[in-house]
Amino acid sequence: MKQPVMNNEIIRVGQIGIRFLLEAADTNSLLAMFEFTVPVGAKMPQPHSHKHYDETVYGVEGVVTFTVDGKAVDIGPGESCYIPRGAVHGFNNLKETNVKALAIITPALLGPDFFKEAAAIVNAGGPPDIEKLKAVMARHGLVPAMPPVVSR
C-alpha cells in the first residue's frame, strides 16, 4: 500500500476550512478522511443526507453541534457521532470557541472535488446560487434537505 501524501491544501467553503488527510486512492476506496474547521458562529449552509456512504465525525477542538434526523448532538474533543446514509444532518458552531473535527466517509465516495465545486459557488460573492449548489451536491451523492425541527 502506498503511503498517503500529506495534503496541506485547505479548501475554504465560506467560513469552513476542509483539509483532506486520506482520499479514495490512499485507501483502496474504503474510506476518505478530512479535517474541518468551523469558526465561532459558522453554520452549515444546506442540511443534507448521503445516498451511498456513511459519515463519522470525531471532535478534536471546541464543540460542534450536529443535527442528525432532527436531534441535536454536541461533539466535543474525543467524542464521535456516526451518521448513517440517509440521515439528514447539518451542523453549527453555537459555542464561543472555534471547532476542529475529523470526518470519515465510508466508502470513499466523497473527495476534494465536491468541496472545490461547492467553494466556487459559495465564495463567488453575494448569496450563493442554491440551485447550482444543489446540482453539485447531487453529482456527489448528497441529497439536499429542508432543515429538520431540532429537539434535545
C-alpha positions as CSV (number, residue, x, y, z in Angstrom):
1,M,0.0,0.0,0.0
2,K,1.4,3.4,-0.9
3,Q,1.8,6.0,1.8
4,P,-0.7,8.8,1.5
5,V,0.8,12.2,0.6
6,M,0.1,14.7,3.4
7,N,-2.1,17.3,1.7
8,N,-1.8,20.8,3.2
9,E,-4.3,22.3,0.8
10,I,-7.2,23.9,2.8
11,I,-10.4,24.3,0.8
12,R,-12.5,27.2,2.0
13,V,-16.2,26.9,1.6
14,G,-17.5,30.1,3.1
15,Q,-16.1,30.2,6.6
16,I,-15.4,26.5,6.8
17,G,-12.0,25.0,6.1
18,I,-11.5,21.5,4.8
19,R,-8.2,19.6,4.5
20,F,-8.2,16.0,3.2
21,L,-6.0,13.6,5.1
22,L,-6.9,10.4,3.1
23,E,-8.6,10.1,-0.2
24,A,-10.0,7.1,-2.1
25,A,-6.7,6.5,-3.9
26,D,-4.9,6.2,-0.5
27,T,-7.3,3.6,0.9
28,N,-8.4,1.4,-2.0
29,S,-11.7,3.4,-1.9
30,L,-12.5,2.1,1.6
31,L,-12.6,5.5,3.3
32,A,-11.8,9.2,3.0
33,M,-10.9,11.4,5.9
34,F,-10.8,15.1,6.2
35,E,-10.2,17.6,8.9
36,F,-12.6,20.5,9.0
37,T,-12.6,23.8,11.0
38,V,-15.6,25.8,11.9
39,P,-15.2,29.3,13.3
40,V,-17.5,30.7,16.0
41,G,-20.9,31.4,14.6
42,A,-20.5,29.5,11.4
43,K,-23.4,27.4,10.1
44,M,-23.7,24.6,7.5
45,P,-25.4,26.2,4.5
46,Q,-27.5,23.2,3.4
47,P,-28.7,20.3,5.5
48,H,-28.4,17.1,3.5
49,S,-28.1,13.3,3.6
50,H,-25.9,10.9,1.7
51,K,-27.3,8.2,-0.6
52,H,-24.3,5.8,-0.7
53,Y,-21.9,6.4,2.1
54,D,-21.8,6.8,5.9
55,E,-20.0,9.6,7.8
56,T,-18.4,9.5,11.3
57,V,-17.4,12.8,12.9
58,Y,-14.7,12.9,15.7
59,G,-14.2,16.1,17.8
60,V,-10.7,17.5,18.1
61,E,-11.1,21.0,19.4
62,G,-14.2,23.0,20.5
63,V,-17.7,21.7,20.4
64,V,-19.7,21.4,17.1
65,T,-23.4,20.9,17.2
66,F,-24.7,18.4,14.6
67,T,-28.3,17.9,14.0
68,V,-29.0,14.4,12.8
69,D,-32.5,13.4,11.9
70,G,-33.9,16.3,14.0
71,K,-31.8,15.6,17.1
72,A,-29.1,17.9,18.3
73,V,-25.8,16.2,19.1
74,D,-22.8,18.2,20.6
75,I,-19.5,16.7,19.6
76,G,-16.5,17.8,21.7
77,P,-12.9,16.7,21.9
78,G,-12.6,12.9,22.0
79,E,-16.3,12.4,21.2
80,S,-17.8,11.0,18.0
81,C,-21.1,10.7,16.1
82,Y,-22.0,8.2,13.4
83,I,-24.2,9.4,10.7
84,P,-25.7,6.6,8.6
85,R,-26.5,7.0,4.9
86,G,-30.0,8.6,4.5
87,A,-29.8,10.5,7.8
88,V,-30.5,14.2,7.3
89,H,-27.8,16.3,9.0
90,G,-26.1,19.6,9.2
91,F,-24.0,21.5,11.8
92,N,-23.5,24.8,13.5
93,N,-20.8,26.2,15.8
94,L,-23.0,27.6,18.6
95,K,-20.2,27.9,21.2
96,E,-17.6,30.6,21.9
97,T,-14.6,28.7,20.5
98,N,-13.5,27.6,17.1
99,V,-14.0,24.0,16.2
100,K,-11.7,21.4,14.6
101,A,-13.1,17.9,13.8
102,L,-12.4,14.9,11.6
103,A,-14.9,13.4,9.2
104,I,-14.5,9.8,8.0
105,I,-16.5,8.9,4.9
106,T,-17.1,5.1,4.2
107,P,-16.7,4.1,1.5
108,A,-14.6,6.9,0.0
109,L,-17.2,8.3,-2.4
110,L,-16.7,11.9,-1.4
111,G,-13.4,13.8,-2.2
112,P,-11.9,17.2,-2.6
113,D,-13.7,17.8,-5.9
114,F,-17.1,18.3,-4.2
115,F,-15.7,20.9,-1.8
116,K,-13.9,22.7,-4.6
117,E,-17.0,22.9,-6.7
118,A,-19.1,24.0,-3.7
119,A,-16.5,26.6,-2.8
120,A,-16.6,28.1,-6.3
121,I,-20.4,28.7,-5.8
122,V,-20.4,29.7,-2.1
123,N,-17.4,32.0,-2.4
124,A,-18.5,33.8,-5.6
125,G,-19.8,36.8,-3.7
126,G,-23.3,37.6,-2.7
127,P,-25.8,35.0,-1.8
128,P,-24.9,31.6,-3.2
129,D,-26.9,30.2,-6.1
130,I,-28.8,27.5,-4.3
131,E,-29.8,25.7,-7.4
132,K,-26.2,25.4,-8.6
133,L,-25.2,24.2,-5.2
134,K,-27.9,21.6,-5.2
135,A,-26.7,20.4,-8.6
136,V,-23.1,20.0,-7.3
137,M,-24.5,18.1,-4.2
138,A,-26.5,15.8,-6.4
139,R,-23.4,15.0,-8.6
140,H,-21.5,13.9,-5.5
141,G,-24.2,11.8,-3.8
142,L,-25.6,14.4,-1.4
143,V,-29.3,14.9,-1.1
144,P,-30.3,18.5,-0.1
145,A,-33.0,18.6,2.6
146,M,-35.1,21.2,4.4
147,P,-33.8,21.8,7.9
148,P,-35.4,19.4,10.4
149,V,-37.1,20.6,13.6
150,V,-34.5,20.3,16.3
151,S,-35.2,18.5,19.6
152,R,-32.8,17.9,22.5
